[in-house]
Structure formats: structure tokens, C-alpha cells
Amino acid sequence: MRSLSRATQIYLIALWCCGLVALATSFLNTRFSLELLALLLVCVPIFVFADYHDISFEVAPGNNASMTVSEAPLFFLVAVTGPAGMWTAVIGSVIADASHRRPWYKVLFNAASRAVTYYVLVLIYNAFIPPGSTPFDGLVGLLAFAVMALSYHTVNSLLVVTVLGLATNRPFVSVLHDTYRRFHWVHFATMPFGALAAVVWYVSPWLVILCVLPLLLLRRWFHTLAELQLESRRNESLARESRQLADRLERMQSAATAMIATTDPDVLLATVSGHLAAVLEADAHWVVLRDGGPRLVGGASLPAGWAWEPRAYAEELAQPGVRVLDAAASRRLHRMDQVPWQSLLMIPLTLEARTLGAIFLAVPRAVVLAGDDQRVLLAFAAQAALAAERARLFAELRTKQDELIRSSKLAALGTFAAGIGHEFNNLLAGLLGFAQLALASDDVHEKNEALEVAVRLCLRGRRITGGLLTFAPRPQPQRAPTRIGRCCGETLA
């Protein structure tokens, strides 16, 4: 009560006073008899039961209705007991609210609202239907019922709207608009049962028991509808979570495919971090490896002015497990006064108890990871580390293979060159010997024989060089304009 504004407190006190006046008026205008007192006492537990069990269900998208069946006994009391039934309605309302352990001022507010509303209904009923006549008989009775139903909802709404407007400092028109926007025909569903019970009462009081059964069935229908809607919302929530999990699984599979298809370790880690960022809805992502010293790999969507402290990152990489760093820790890792994210998720890349580095995801919201989520991320990061290490080893193996092939080619070329050199050395030795013999001899016949041998050796060398040219690619002929006279002159010169 003290937490309410002064205007709200004054309004509640005024409403309580109005309720007391209505109760006093009903007491003074009623001639109590034993039959009436017995009926009022019997109706108290019925009203408590009707007002205690409220049911909330959705009557339209975004429009929930909170229903009780207390309107039925209320209309019955107005038609059968007149002003005296106000005491039953007020006492039943107090007992029901007290059973719900509501605050005392709310209990008194509901009781006063019941008294005022009941008093208005009695005035309308007496204005349309003469005393002693059958309740709600003929067109006048139907008109009286319609006016009572509309007045009941209007008075209740005005009383509630006023206290809400004063308590929340919202404009009265805005609160009234929201109240009537949530209005639905089901709010009138139980009122006809009260009018019907009043009509049956004048025929035979014992037949009223038969009117209780459809009222209970209606309440059961409301309860079943609420359970079905709750189950439907639960199924929708599960379906939404299932779609989210399927989407995450698809992204994880894409990341796994990327780990298999990529052979460059840096590109692989950058791709994996990008997929994890999409799964966890991170704004930015990057990878830091511990290759001798911290090394940045594959940063994406980094904010302007982003910088990092390698020494601080080295300290963080020494910590085991998945970690969620707050804004203060993020500022320590970066040369920034303010970071544009709320949480920095660090997923270590661990291979055989050795931390290769970590994937960092900048998430714009507070992240709380359950144990299962951490285990999944660690397992996925371990697979990524294994794939990166495998890609690194494959790249190293490919480099070694290239070096081995190059060395083999050089060795083969050396062997080939040695054989050719040996062959030409033999030719040159023979050619030199016969040339010296021809120079030293004065016999023409002997000179000619020596020169013939030298010619044969030269022809043999030409065949060898011709055979070597078959290993070389043939040059492509090139056509270009030239002067034929100059070519002939160079040839004849």
C-alpha cells in the first residue's frame, strides 16, 4: 500500500467507502428472514468456488482473457435475493482473494468493486423488472439482462482502469483503450447461466441444481481450452527450438565440411570461426594461434580501431577451457576504451593436451553456457584443431614432396649431363688426336685418313646433339616482316 502513489491511495480509500455505503444501504433495504439467510449462506461457498478458480486462455493472438464463473451466481443473487445478495458476493470475494494470498488492499479493492457493481446491477434490475415478477421475462427481461451485462463490464472496467492509470501514471484514455482492446465476447459467456438459474428458481428451487451442471461444463470447457492452448504454445516453442537446433546443426555440418575440404590451416580456422559465429550470432570473430608467439588469423567484421595485445592474449591462451570474457577483460585484450560487444567467447583449440590457439567470438549479449554447450564447443574446437594440424602436416608433406621431386630432377639432370659430358669428352679427345696427327704428318694420304676420322667424329657429335634436341620442347615459329636482301647478304658474307 505504501508503494502506491498518494492519488492511488486516495482513490482506493474512496472506493472502500463507497463499498461500505453500498453494503450499509443493502442491509437497511433488506428484510432478512430465515429462508433468505439460509440461501445467502448456501450461496457463499458456491460463490467462493466460482470466484476462486480463474482460467486464463487466449481468445485472439496476443489477447488473453482471465475468466471465472462468478458472474453466474452474481446475476442469480441479484434476481433472487436483491440487495441482500451483496453480502454474499462481498464475503465470497474476500474469501477467494484471501485464499490466493493477495495483498490486503487488493482484497479490499475487489470486495469494494463487487459491492459497487452489485449495487448498480440491483438498480438496473429493479428499474426494468417489477418486484415479484418472473426474472428476465419477455423482451423487457432480455433488455434488462443486456443492460445489466454491459453495465457490469463497463463499471468493472472503469474501476480497474482508474486504479491502473493512477498507479502507473499512464493516461486514462490509453489504459481504457488497452482494456477494451482485450475485451471479448467470452466475458459474457457465464452470465446467461445466472439468469437462467434465477428463472428456474421461481419454477422450483430444486431445479437450480440442474443449472449448475452446464455451468460446470462451461468452466471445464474453458479449462480444457486453456490446457490445449498451453500445450499448443509449448509445442510451438518446441518446434521453434527444433528449427533453431536444426539450423545450428546445418551450420555445424557446413563447418565440418569446410574442415574436410580446406587444406590451408589458416583458411580452415577462419572458415570454422565464421560458421561458429553464425551459429552463436556473434558480431565479429577471429582466431589467435600460438605459433611461437600469438598470431592473428582470419579476423572478420572487426570494429573500427580494433587492435590487440599479443602479451595479454598469450596470458589468456594459457587458461584452459571455454571462457566467457566480460567487457573489462575484453578491454584489457585490446587497445580500446570501449568494446562494442558485451561478451567475448574464447574457445580453445586443443590437440593432445596442447593448446594451439583459440577462436574468439564477440557476442553483443550476455552469454551463459551450460555444461553441455561447453562440451560441444570443446569437441568441435578439438576437431577443428585436429583438422588444422592435419592440414598443416599435409601442406608440409606436399612441400617436402615438391623438394624431393625437384631434387630427383636435379639428380637425373646431373647424371644425364655427366653422361653427355663423358661422351663429348671421348669425341673431343679422338677429334683432337686425329687433328694433331694430320698436322704432324707430311703424307697426304695419311692426312686425308686422319681428317676423314675427324669428320666421322663430328658427325657422331651432331647425331648426339640431334638426339638431345628431342628432349627439348620445339620453339614456336614466329613470323615477322624482314628484309630479304639483308638476310642474303649476311648469309653470303
ABEGO torsion letter per residue (X at the ends): XAABBAAAAAAAAAAAAAAAAAAAAAAAABBBBAAAAAAAAAAAAAAAAAAABBBBBBABBGBBBBBBAAAAAAAAAAAAAEAAAAAAAAAAAAAAAAAAGBBAAAAAAAAAAAAAAAAAAAAAAAAABBBGBBBGBEAAAAAAAAAAAAAAAAAAAAAAAAAAAAAAGBBAAAAAAAAAAABBAAAAAAAAAAAAAAAAAAABAAAAAAAAAAAAAAAAAAAAAAAAAAAAAAAAAAAAAAAAAAAAAAAAAAAAAAAAABABAAAAAAAAAAAAAAAAGBABBBBBBBBGBBBBBGBBGBBBGBBBBAAAAAAAAABBEBBBBBAAAAAAABBBABBABABBBBBBBBBGGBBAEBBBBBBABBBBBBAAAAAAAAAAAAAAAAAAAAAAAAAAAAAAAAAAAAAAAAAAAAAAAAAAAAAAAAAAAAAAAAAAAAAABABAAAAAAAAAAAAAAAAAAAAAAAAAAAABBBBBBBBBBBBAAAAAAAAAX
